[in-house]
Amino acid sequence: MAKCVVSFVDPSQIKHTVTVYASGVYEAAGLALVAFGSQANEWMSQPGAGTTLEVEVHSAPVTHAVTVERVTAWLSSSGSPSEVATKHRIRKTLENQKK
């Protein structure tokens, strides 16, 4: 299940957004319709059949842990031309910070 932010723009060009937790886009959209329906009043109209619902999926964050020693070793290692350029840029930036 992922956190999903579902939005729509009403006829008055006001954007309405709700956060739901769902396993898929259609489930998120359905849950959002329920939430929007429970809030429908003079402040917000119910989304119509032709209304586009924008579903933004926020996947679970991934955390990685590396030691400074490993980063230093990586900076000194070889790699593809683009990786070498990235490492060079990082090394130069670190060297400039020490000055």
LINBEL-V333773 format. One record per backbone hydrogen bond with DSSP energy under -0.5 kcal/mol. NH is the residue of the N-H (numbers start at 1). CO is the residue of the C=O. Records with the same first field share a line. If there is no record, write none. Layout:
BEGIN
NH: CO + CO
END
This chain:
BEGIN
2: 22
3: 58
4: 20
5: 56
6: 4 + 18
7: 54
8: 16
10: 8 + 14
13: 10
16: 8
18: 6
20: 4
22: 2 + 20
28: 24
29: 25
30: 26
31: 27
32: 28
33: 29
34: 30
35: 31
36: 32
37: 33
38: 34
39: 35 + 36
40: 36 + 37
41: 44
44: 41
51: 48
53: 51
54: 7 + 52
55: 53
56: 5 + 54
57: 55
58: 3
59: 57
71: 67
72: 68
73: 69
74: 70
75: 71
76: 72
77: 73 + 74
84: 80
85: 81
86: 82
87: 83
88: 84
89: 85
90: 86
91: 87
92: 88
93: 89
94: 90
95: 91
96: 92
97: 93
98: 94
99: 95 + 96
END
